[in-house]
Amino acid sequence: MLHPSYSELMEVVNGDDEDKNIISSRYSIVIASSKRARQLIAGDVPMVAEPENRKPLSVAVDELQSQMVKILDETLEPSEQ
């Protein structure tokens, strides 16, 4: 994966609020992308335009970059998210 880079995805996911870093490592981006790709393989409908030859992981990364999929901090209570 060359584009977007891990650091670009981390900036998009974390947003402008520096105090609320949801993603703090490359590992977190990889896990979030793979979980979404598995959902797509299982039959979830993609939230971005999907050409026929795109792999589920590429679609998942595009969804993260376009902020159509949100990553939730599992350490927070549901009312805090």
C-alpha positions, 0 to 999 in steps of 0.5 A, spaced: 500 500 500 503 506 497 497 511 497 495 513 502 500 512 507 499 510 514 501 517 517 496 520 512 490 515 514 492 516 522 491 524 520 484 522 517 482 518 522 484 522 528 482 528 525 484 535 528 483 533 535 490 532 538 487 530 545 483 525 542 488 520 538 484 514 537 489 511 532 496 511 535 500 506 531 500 503 524 498 496 527 491 500 529 490 502 522 492 495 519 487 492 524 481 496 522 482 496 515 483 488 515 476 488 520 473 492 515 475 488 509 473 482 512 466 485 513 466 486 505 468 479 504 462 477 508 457 481 504 457 488 507 455 493 502 461 498 500 460 505 502 465 508 496 464 506 489 467 500 487 470 498 480 469 490 479 477 489 480 478 492 486 480 488 492 476 488 499 482 491 503 483 497 497 475 498 498 476 498 506 482 503 506 478 508 501 472 508 506 477 509 512 480 515 508 474 518 506 471 517 513 465 513 511 467 508 516 469 510 523 474 507 528 471 507 535 476 507 541 474 500 545 477 503 551 471 508 552 464 507 554 459 507 549 456 514 552 463 517 551 464 516 543 
